[in-house]
Amino acid sequence: STAVTTGFVHDEPYRGSGGITMVKKATPLVFSNNTGTISVQFSVTDPIVNNGFIWFYDAQKKYVAWTGFFRGSPAKFKERDGEIITDAIKETVRHPVERPYDEKQYWRRPRKFESKIVGEVTIPEEEKIVPESKTGTPMLEKEESKHDEMQWLLLKLGSDLGLDVWVARNDRNRTYNGTPFAQIQRIRKELPRQFDEATNHTIELIDVLWLQGDAIVAAFEVEHSTAIYSGLLRMADLIAMQPNIRINLYLVAPDDRREKVFTEVNRPTFAKLKPPLAKLCKFISYSELKKGIRDVGDNIRYMKPEFIDSVAEICETDEA
């Protein structure tokens, strides 16, 4: 259904909202009980796309996946987008179109893993979302390759330091500049099973790991998206399930996201962890990582793993 909403302030906080009193009234414009569905896959020849309106998906994969705007919490559409979507809904009510879907997939529930400390938990797989620019438009696929570049640099750096390296299980088939990650020297095919099922599954999804024997020396999450959430949540999950774990955690992100990283790492959700995420997590900017590798040059084979701290910043903020 589609509706027009008007905001108003209610006297009592909305239950479960933590004190938020803004509520929305909704007046239905269209309601239907039929099984018709609306396609949001617009081709690049569609004038809507060429005019820059409905941009959250491109059927010919000029963009690699759904955008964060489409996948995230409800947000205000551009006025023209809203008109187009409303018209599409009305047309579907008048002329329903049934589209096949996988019913088993629709009703599927995520697998649960056992954590000795937390109990049964789910471990979300990484979902590919197109990063957006500051103007709210999706970035092209070449921008997404920045993530691959940083992963490659971290894997190569760890290998050059004489360490074993691991790339996230769901990234094993990725490449950078035409070279598969799997061809990097000292890359591991398996990880040591030293934790419970839930922790092991979480660790397998971390972007890059450095290992000495069976010990994890460092864990890196590369965040190229606007939100900077997936890596932080994975790190937070790790601390929640293994509060005594002693792995150096690093968040690698673009230089212009530095303030965003510090703000997110120190938000209440992560500050309440024991220990707080900011005490364990350090920030590395893209430029500092590249500069550090460039400056050390061929001498990298004489360096120790602690070299990485020379390009990292502690995420704890100064007290007010």
N, C-alpha and C positions, 0 to 999 in steps of 0.2 A: 504494500500500500504506500501511498505518498501523502504528505500532509503539509499544511502550513502551520508554523509554530509561533507563539508569542511568549516571551519570557515574563515572569512575574516573581516576586519575592514572597515566600511562604513564611508564616510565623514560626513554624517548627522546623528544625533541621531535618533534611531527608534521611530516613533510616539507613545507617551504614555509610553515610556520605562524609562522616568526620566533621560535621558542622556546616556543610555547604547548604545554603538555603535557596539557591537558584533552581527553580523547577520550570519545566516547559509544558505549556498547554498545546495540544495538537488538535487541529481540525482536519479530519480526513477529506481529501479531495477525490481519491480514487480507492475503491476497495474491490477485490476480486477473489472468488473462491476457485477460479479455474487453475489449471496446471500449467498455463502458459509461462514461458520464461523470456527474459530479455538478454540478448547477447551484448556484452561490453567489449567484444573484440572488433574494433574498427580497423579496416584496412588503411594503408597509407594513401590510397587513392581517394578515400572518402574526404569530401571537402571539409567535414567537421574537423578531421585531424589536421589537414593542411592549413586551416584557419587557426589552429592552436587551441581548440576548445577541449574536446575529450582526449586527454593525453595520458590517462593512466594505464593504457595497454596498447601495444602495437602488434597487430596480427602477423606482420611480416618480420617481427623480432628485430626491428631497429633498436628497440630497447629490450633488455634481456628478460624482464619479468614484470610482475605487478609493482607499481610504485608504492612507496611508504604511505602516501596520501590515501591510496585506495585501500591498503591493508590495515591502516591504523584506526584509531578511535574516530568516531564521527567528527567531521570538520565541515566548515562552510565551503560549498562549491562556488566557483565563479558563477556569476548570474546566468551567463549564456549556457554554461554546462548544466545548471539546474533546469533551465527551460528545455534543453534537449532531452534530458533524462525523464523529466515529467511527461513530455510528449511521447517518449518511447513507452512509458508505462501505460499511458492512456491508449496508445495504439495496440498494445498487447492485450488489454482488456477487451477491446473491440474485435481484434483478430488474434486469438491465442495461437501461439506456436509451441508445440511440445518438442523438447530437445532431450535426447537420451542422456542418462547419467548413471554412474556406477553406484547402485544402492548399497552394496556392501561397503564401498569406500565412504559413502555418506554417513553410515551408522558406525563406522570404525571408531574405536576408542584407543587412545594412546597406550602403549605398553607401559607397565609399571615395573620399577626396579626397587630392590630392597636396600635401604640404607640402615646400617646398624644404629645410627644415632637418631635419624629423623623418622625412619619407618618406610612405608611404601611411598615412592615418589615417581613422577614422570620426568624424563630428560628430553627436552625438545631438540629435535634435529635443527640444524641451521636452515633457515628458509631464505632463498635468494630474493631480495627486494631491491628494486632499482633505487640507488641513492638520488636524492633531489638536490638541486642547486638552491642557493639562498632565495631565488625568485619563485621557488616552488615547482619548477619544471624538472622533469627527469633528466639525468645525465646520460650521455651516450655510453656505449659499451667500452670504448677506449678509456673512459674515466674509471670504470669498474676494474680495469686491469691494474690500476694503482695498488689495489689490494693484493693482487697476485705478485706484483713487483716487491712489495714489502715482505710478503711471505717468503719469496725466493731469497731476498737478501738475508733474512734471519736464518733460513735453513743453511745457506752457503756459509754465513758467518760462523754458525755453530760447528759446521763440518770443518772449516778452516782452523777452528780453535782446538780441533782434535776430539770433539764430542760426537756422540751419536745424536741423530736428530729425528724428529717425528713430525709429520704433517697431518692435520686433521683427517680422520678417516674418510670424510666425505669430500676431501680435496685432493685425494691421492692421484687422481687422473688429470689434474690441472697442469697447465704449462705456463712458462714465461719466456717470451721471445722465441717461441718454437721449441723450447727444451722442456721435457716433462720433469716435474718435481721428482719423480721416482728415480731419475738418473743422478741426482745429487749423491755424492759419496757419503757413506756412513748413515744413510737414511734407514730407519728401522721399519720392518714390516709388521712387527708385533711389539706390544708394550708389556712390561712385567705386571703380573696380576697381584699387586700387593695390597689392594684395598677391597672394600665390598663392591658388589655388582654395580650399584648406582654411581659410586665414585669413579670406578674404572670407566664406565660408559661416558661420564662427564669429561674425564681427562682425554679420552679418545677424540673428542670433538674440539679440543683447544687447537687454535690455528697452528702453533709451532711449539714444540718442546725440545729442550736440550737435555741430554742424559749422559751421566758418567756411570757406566755399568747399569745397575738397576735403579740408580738414584736419579730423580728428576732434578736437574740443576736450575732450570728456569722455564717459565711458561709465558707465552706471548699471545695476546689477542690483538689482531689488526682490525681497527674500526674505521672504515672509510665512509660509512653511512652517516646521515645527518643526526640520527637519534643517539648513536653510541650506546646501545643498550645490550645487544646480544652477548658481547664479550664480558661486559660487567656482570650480567646476570649469571653467566657461566662461572665466573670467578667467585661470585657470592654463593652460588650453589656449592662450590667446592669447599669454601670456608664453613658453610653451615653444616655440611656432612662430615668434614674433617677439621674441626677447630684447632687441632694440634699440629696440623700439617705445616711443614716448613719448606715451602717452595717459593722462590722469588717470582712474583707476578708482575708482568709488564703490559701496559696498554699502549699500543702504537697507533698513532692517529695523525692526521694532517696538522700542520702548524697552526692553522686558523681555528682548530677545534680544541686547542689547549685549555682555554677557560671553560668550555663546555665539559671537558673531561673532568677537570678539578671539581666543578659544580656537582656533576653526577656522582662521582666517587664519594663525595662527602654528604650526600643527601641522607635523611634519617634512616631510610630502609637499609642502607649499607653501613651507616655509622653505628647501628644497633647490633651488628654482628659482633661476635666475640672470637677473635679480635676484630676491630673495625676494618673494613676493606682498605681504607686509606693508609693504614699502618703496614699493609702487606703489598700494596699495589704501587708501582711507579709508572710515570708517563715518559714515553719516548716519542719525540716528534719525527716526522719523516725526514726533515732536513738534518737533524742532529744524527740520526742513524746513518744517513748517507755520508755526512761529513766525517763521522768517526771512522767509518770503514775506509774512506778515501785517505784520511790522514795517517792511519796506521799502515796502510799499504801491505807490502809483502812481509812486514814484521808481525803480521797477525798470528803466524804459527808459533811465535814466541810468547804470545799473550796468554793470560789466564781468563777463565770465564767471567771473572769479576770485571773485566774490561767493559762489559755492557753498562755497568753502573756509571761509567764516565760520561755517558750520553743520556742518562736517565735522570728524572726529577722525582723526588718524593711527593706523593699526592696529598699529604696532610697540609691543611691550610693553617695560616697563622691565627692564633686566638684573637678574638675581638678585644 
